[in-house]
Amino acid sequence: MDKVNATYWLDEFDCFCLKGNHSRRFLNGITTSNILSNSEDIIRTCWLTPTGNLRALLEVYNNTNEFYELIVLVLIGDINEIRKYSLDLIFPSDDLEVGDVFHSYRIQEIDNINEWRKFKPKLLVEPNQKDYCMDNLKLLNLDDLQVWKINQAIPSFKSELNGKNNPLELGLADLIDFNKGCYLGQETMAKLNKASFLKQEIRVWSAINNSKDLNLNDNKIFLDETKQEIAGFITSFNQSKNNNYQGLAMIRNKYLIKNSFFSEQLGKININKSIGSVFL
């Protein structure tokens, strides 16, 4: 990772290991990607509720260590929830062990042109690697990283990832294998794919407002200043430089052709597709 002028996203994430001959089969049955037939050493996938709403966004790393087969990294979500679910689902006769939670630094190249899933991440396991990366690579600071994540429409835990939105609405359709066998939430995904229609889609919004440290008390997005029709809801909110506000919103399907709406507190807000979203 020494590309000239490249920018990197470095962050710490929760992980756990799966050990045993049935590790891949087990994950294949509870996540949206085809873990069994995918030969990649890193697989991005979704963990859903039985009704198809997004619970967690995961990365699965193949590992050659003799003590375990897979590392499950939780990019967004509650690691204790998915780990407990896994433990409760395993029978004593299964050839599968669930390891304890541990933390790992993860790094990947990023830019403002390509969607974030284009670049291959890397786990940093040696204690001194974090310091090495900080000294030798161009890393985004926390403020710039937040802006980049918004423009990529990367969902946030308990905001866009709130147990109510499905991964297709959140622009993660490329993480769903519609041809694989049964998995948790598969029936809903199949119906949505067949219908080719989503009730809402995630969008990036921006607004200019002279108020400083504005607290957004009303997250409704109206069709226009008359406030007679709700077009969607703001799900995340960030104040950047020069009184610019931005975030993510869920916009109802019939209003997706518009690119400007109205918020009671923000005034006019502009809506755009994100770099990182893929829809049906």
Backbone torsions as a table, in degrees:
resi	resn	phi	psi	omega
1	MET	NA	72.8	-177.2
2	ASP	-136.4	31.1	179.7
3	LYS	-65.2	135.6	179.9
4	VAL	-68.0	131.8	176.9
5	ASN	68.1	5.9	177.1
6	ALA	-75.2	151.7	178.5
7	THR	-114.2	146.1	-173.6
8	TYR	-130.3	151.0	174.6
9	TRP	-107.8	114.1	177.7
10	LEU	-117.2	128.4	-179.3
11	ASP	-154.8	164.2	179.3
12	GLU	-105.8	137.1	-176.7
13	PHE	-133.0	158.8	174.8
14	ASP	-85.2	142.4	-179.1
15	CYS	-140.9	162.9	164.8
16	PHE	-148.3	161.5	-177.0
17	CYS	-106.4	149.3	171.0
18	LEU	-116.7	125.1	-178.7
19	LYS	-118.8	135.6	175.8
20	GLY	132.4	160.4	-176.5
21	ASN	-66.7	-20.2	-176.9
22	HIS	-99.3	12.2	-175.9
23	SER	-60.5	-48.4	-176.8
24	ARG	-67.5	-41.0	179.2
25	ARG	-63.6	-39.2	179.5
26	PHE	-62.8	-49.8	-179.9
27	LEU	-64.7	-34.0	179.1
28	ASN	-61.8	-29.9	-178.1
29	GLY	-83.8	-10.6	-177.6
30	ILE	-122.6	-2.6	-179.3
31	THR	-126.1	170.3	-167.9
32	THR	-89.0	-18.9	179.3
33	SER	-88.6	160.9	177.4
34	ASN	-86.4	94.9	-177.4
35	ILE	-71.6	-31.7	-174.5
36	LEU	-70.4	-42.4	-173.7
37	SER	-99.3	-3.4	-179.0
38	ASN	-83.1	121.0	-177.2
39	SER	-91.8	-2.1	179.4
40	GLU	-66.0	149.0	178.8
41	ASP	-82.7	-10.3	173.3
42	ILE	-132.4	126.7	-179.0
43	ILE	-123.5	124.2	174.1
44	ARG	-92.3	138.8	-175.2
45	THR	-157.2	170.2	-178.3
46	CYS	-117.8	144.8	170.9
47	TRP	-110.2	123.6	-171.7
48	LEU	-112.9	165.0	166.8
49	THR	-76.7	166.7	176.8
50	PRO	-58.3	-24.8	179.4
51	THR	-93.9	8.9	171.9
52	GLY	91.7	7.0	177.6
53	ASN	-87.0	149.5	-173.4
54	LEU	-73.9	125.1	175.8
55	ARG	-99.6	-40.1	-177.2
56	ALA	-158.6	148.9	172.9
57	LEU	-105.6	125.0	-169.8
58	LEU	-123.0	155.9	165.0
59	GLU	-123.2	132.1	-179.8
60	VAL	-111.3	121.8	-177.7
61	TYR	-108.6	124.9	170.7
62	ASN	-72.4	138.3	-176.0
63	ASN	-130.6	136.9	-178.4
64	THR	-91.0	-1.5	178.0
65	ASN	-59.1	137.0	-175.4
66	GLU	-68.2	-14.2	-174.9
67	PHE	-91.0	-16.1	178.0
68	TYR	-157.1	162.7	-175.0
69	GLU	-101.9	-41.8	-171.7
70	LEU	-130.1	145.4	169.2
71	ILE	-111.6	125.5	177.4
72	VAL	-103.4	114.2	179.4
73	LEU	-105.2	129.1	-179.7
74	VAL	-93.8	102.5	177.6
75	LEU	-67.7	-45.4	178.5
76	ILE	-143.1	127.7	179.1
77	GLY	136.6	-175.4	-177.6
78	ASP	-103.5	108.5	-176.6
79	ILE	-64.6	-32.8	-179.9
80	ASN	-66.6	-32.2	179.5
81	GLU	-67.7	-48.3	-178.5
82	ILE	-72.4	-33.4	178.1
83	ARG	-67.0	-43.1	178.2
84	LYS	-63.7	-41.1	177.9
85	TYR	-59.1	-42.5	180.0
86	SER	-64.6	-44.3	179.8
87	LEU	-62.8	-40.7	-178.7
88	ASP	-69.1	-25.1	-175.1
89	LEU	-86.9	-19.2	-175.7
90	ILE	-81.1	133.8	174.4
91	PHE	-91.2	153.3	179.1
92	PRO	-56.5	-29.1	-178.3
93	SER	-80.2	-11.7	-179.6
94	ASP	-69.1	141.4	175.8
95	ASP	-87.4	72.3	-174.3
96	LEU	-157.0	134.3	176.0
97	GLU	-127.5	139.5	178.2
98	VAL	-105.8	121.4	-177.2
99	GLY	-81.1	173.7	178.2
100	ASP	-74.4	161.4	177.1
101	VAL	-72.1	135.7	173.0
102	PHE	-139.0	168.8	-177.7
103	HIS	-110.8	142.7	178.0
104	SER	-143.2	140.5	172.0
105	TYR	-80.2	140.9	-178.4
106	ARG	-128.2	137.2	-179.0
107	ILE	-132.9	142.7	173.8
108	GLN	-152.5	152.2	175.0
109	GLU	-71.4	146.3	177.0
110	ILE	-141.8	160.3	171.4
111	ASP	-152.6	-178.1	-177.4
112	ASN	-101.4	14.3	-178.4
113	ILE	-112.8	-44.2	-174.9
114	ASN	-98.9	153.0	175.7
115	GLU	-69.6	150.7	-168.5
116	TRP	-63.6	-21.8	-176.9
117	ARG	-80.5	-3.9	179.6
118	LYS	-69.2	-35.1	-172.0
119	PHE	-93.6	142.9	-176.3
120	LYS	-86.6	124.7	179.7
121	PRO	-82.0	171.5	177.8
122	LYS	-142.2	137.5	174.6
123	LEU	-87.2	138.3	179.1
124	LEU	-105.4	110.2	-173.6
125	VAL	-101.4	-26.6	-179.9
126	GLU	-75.3	140.3	-176.8
127	PRO	-57.2	-32.1	-174.8
128	ASN	-92.1	-0.3	-175.4
129	GLN	-70.5	-33.6	179.5
130	LYS	-60.7	-46.6	179.4
131	ASP	-64.1	-38.9	178.7
132	TYR	-59.6	-46.4	-178.5
133	CYS	-64.6	-40.8	-178.1
134	MET	-65.8	-29.6	-178.5
135	ASP	-83.0	-26.2	-169.3
136	ASN	-116.4	-11.5	-176.9
137	LEU	-121.8	154.3	176.8
138	LYS	-84.1	108.1	-178.0
139	LEU	-107.0	139.8	174.8
140	LEU	-69.2	136.6	173.6
141	ASN	-74.5	172.1	-172.6
142	LEU	-61.4	-40.8	-179.3
143	ASP	-65.8	-47.9	180.0
144	ASP	-67.3	-33.3	178.0
145	LEU	-65.3	-38.9	178.1
146	GLN	-63.5	-42.4	177.7
147	VAL	-63.7	-43.3	179.5
148	TRP	-61.9	-42.7	179.6
149	LYS	-62.9	-38.7	177.8
150	ILE	-63.7	-47.2	-179.7
151	ASN	-64.0	-23.6	176.0
152	GLN	-88.0	-8.1	-175.5
153	ALA	57.2	40.6	173.4
154	ILE	-76.3	117.9	-175.5
155	PRO	-65.9	151.8	177.7
156	SER	-107.4	146.8	-180.0
157	PHE	-64.4	131.4	179.9
158	LYS	70.1	6.6	172.8
159	SER	-111.3	-86.4	173.4
160	GLU	-75.4	-35.0	176.5
161	LEU	-91.1	84.5	-172.4
162	ASN	-125.0	13.4	-179.1
163	GLY	80.9	4.2	-177.7
164	LYS	-116.8	-20.3	-176.4
165	ASN	-105.4	138.5	177.7
166	ASN	-90.8	162.6	-174.8
167	PRO	-65.3	-24.7	177.3
168	LEU	-69.5	-40.5	176.7
169	GLU	-65.2	-28.7	-178.0
170	LEU	-90.0	9.1	175.2
171	GLY	76.9	26.2	-177.7
172	LEU	-112.3	31.9	-176.4
173	ALA	-61.0	-27.8	-179.0
174	ASP	-72.5	-8.2	177.5
175	LEU	-97.4	7.9	179.3
176	ILE	-110.0	125.5	173.0
177	ASP	-96.9	105.4	-175.9
178	PHE	-79.6	-3.8	-178.3
179	ASN	-106.4	-7.5	-179.1
180	LYS	-77.3	171.6	-179.0
181	GLY	-74.4	-162.0	-173.1
182	CYS	-65.4	138.4	173.2
183	TYR	-152.1	169.6	-177.3
184	LEU	-63.2	119.9	-179.2
185	GLY	87.3	4.4	-174.2
186	GLN	-62.7	-38.2	-176.7
187	GLU	-61.8	-43.3	178.3
188	THR	-65.6	-43.2	179.0
189	MET	-60.7	-41.3	-179.8
190	ALA	-63.9	-41.4	179.7
191	LYS	-64.8	-43.6	180.0
192	LEU	-65.5	-40.1	179.1
193	ASN	-66.1	-39.9	179.5
194	LYS	-66.6	-39.1	-179.1
195	ALA	-75.8	-24.1	-177.3
196	SER	53.0	39.2	-177.9
197	PHE	-144.1	131.1	176.4
198	LEU	-117.9	140.5	179.7
199	LYS	-69.1	-27.5	-178.3
200	GLN	-155.2	162.1	177.1
201	GLU	-140.2	152.2	179.0
202	ILE	-77.6	141.7	178.5
203	ARG	-140.0	158.1	174.2
204	VAL	-94.1	129.1	177.4
205	TRP	-114.5	155.2	176.2
206	SER	-145.2	151.6	179.7
207	ALA	-154.2	153.1	173.7
208	ILE	-112.6	124.4	-177.9
209	ASN	-143.1	132.9	-176.3
210	ASN	-76.8	-8.9	178.6
211	SER	-71.3	136.2	178.1
212	LYS	-97.0	142.8	179.4
213	ASP	52.4	47.7	-179.7
214	LEU	-69.7	130.8	174.8
215	ASN	-99.7	121.5	-177.1
216	LEU	-85.0	104.6	-178.5
217	ASN	-92.0	-24.3	-178.6
218	ASP	-121.4	117.2	-175.5
219	ASN	-96.3	10.6	-179.9
220	LYS	-72.1	141.5	171.4
221	ILE	-111.6	120.2	-177.6
222	PHE	-97.0	155.4	179.3
223	LEU	-62.5	-38.8	179.0
224	ASP	-158.6	-172.4	-174.0
225	GLU	-68.4	-16.2	177.8
226	THR	-69.2	-20.7	178.3
227	LYS	58.0	29.4	-179.9
228	GLN	-87.5	-20.5	-176.2
229	GLU	-135.7	128.7	179.9
230	ILE	-87.3	124.3	-178.8
231	ALA	-95.8	-18.0	-179.0
232	GLY	171.7	-165.0	-176.5
233	PHE	-141.4	137.5	173.1
234	ILE	-73.7	130.0	-178.6
235	THR	-107.8	-25.4	176.2
236	SER	-144.6	155.0	-166.4
237	PHE	-144.0	128.7	-179.1
238	ASN	-142.6	133.9	176.2
239	GLN	-101.0	119.9	178.0
240	SER	-106.2	-159.3	-174.6
241	LYS	-72.3	157.0	173.7
242	ASN	58.3	38.2	177.1
243	ASN	59.9	25.9	173.9
244	ASN	-87.3	133.8	177.5
245	TYR	-118.1	145.5	179.1
246	GLN	-155.5	168.1	179.5
247	GLY	172.8	-160.8	179.3
248	LEU	-117.7	153.4	-178.9
249	ALA	-146.6	153.1	172.2
250	MET	-102.1	117.7	-176.0
251	ILE	-108.6	132.6	179.8
252	ARG	-64.0	144.6	-171.2
253	ASN	-54.2	-43.3	-173.6
254	LYS	-70.3	-8.7	179.2
255	TYR	-109.8	7.0	-174.6
256	LEU	-67.0	-19.2	179.8
257	ILE	-74.6	-17.9	178.3
258	LYS	-83.6	155.2	177.3
259	ASN	-124.6	6.9	174.3
260	SER	-143.7	142.2	-177.2
261	PHE	-140.0	-165.3	-176.4
262	PHE	-136.6	136.6	174.2
263	SER	-121.8	137.9	-175.9
264	GLU	-61.5	-36.0	-179.0
265	GLN	-92.4	-33.9	-175.4
266	LEU	-92.2	-20.4	-173.3
267	GLY	81.9	-140.7	-179.8
268	LYS	-67.9	132.7	174.5
269	ILE	-126.0	141.3	178.8
270	ASN	-99.8	142.1	-176.6
271	ILE	-120.6	133.2	177.9
272	ASN	-139.6	156.0	171.6
273	LYS	-69.4	154.0	179.5
274	SER	-91.4	164.6	176.2
275	ILE	-69.2	-33.1	-169.5
276	GLY	-97.9	6.9	-175.9
277	SER	-96.6	141.5	174.7
278	VAL	-128.7	123.4	-176.6
279	PHE	-115.1	168.4	178.7
280	LEU	-58.8	NA	NA
